[in-house]
Structures are given as structure tokens and as C-alpha cells.
Amino acid sequence: MDARELTRDEKKKIRTLVTGMCANYDRESGLCLPLDCACYMLHKCWTGAYCRYFREAVLPLDPELQAALTTEGISPELRACAVCGKAFLPEGRQAYCSDACKAEGNRRKSRERMRKMREKRPGGCYDLPPPKA
């Protein structure tokens, strides 16, 4: 995989993971405890070499970020939402990342199904009963 520049969102997620979940990060001093220097991951701008502890213990907490940093594209276990395109971990045959996307997807499918049904009808509209005399 070729090295690329990290996006703003990726940098933000890395910073959040390091400051919130990394056991080697000292919040008071802002230093990496084993190295006794500034944390390497907080100032990272390119993909490539990562802190070993971050890669093995902290990065798996965010599977979407892990897939973006370690592979090209979406990893096989992640799936893109059919509505918004956001990557998520599916449970079974799940196609949508949230209930809101599920409702929107069902609305779109229903609209398409009704459009096809109307096209099949002669005259393009529903048959009305004959007028009473």
C-alpha cells in the first residue's frame, strides 16, 4: 500500500483514540510513558509506520478507521451503507448502518416499486369506477 496523507477526520479520530484510550499516553504531561517523549501518533500526517501499541491495542477499537489506515478501500468485514455510504460492521445480512438509513432505504424501494407498478397500468393511472347515471 502506498503512503498517503491522512485526512482531517482521520487525524481527529487518531487524536481522540490516543488521548482517550491509549494506556501509554500520560494526559498530564502529554508524553508517551515508555518512550518518555511526545506521542508519535498525535503528530502523524501520513499513513505508514504506526506506534506498535496503538496499532495492536488501540486501533481495533475503531474498525472503520482501522480499515481506512491499514487497507486500500473498505475491508471485507466492513460494508458500505446502501443509503449514506458510511462503512459499518454488519450483523448478518444488514444493509443499512442505522434505523434512519433503513427507513430512507425502505422509502426509496417503495417509491421505485410504485413507479414501476404505475408504468404497467394502461393509461398511466389507476382505473376509476364508471360514473353513476
Summary of the structure (lengths in Angstrom):
residues: 133
radius of gyration: 24.7
end to end distance: 77.8
largest distance: 95.2
contacts: 292
relative contact order: 0.10
helix: 46%
strand: 9%
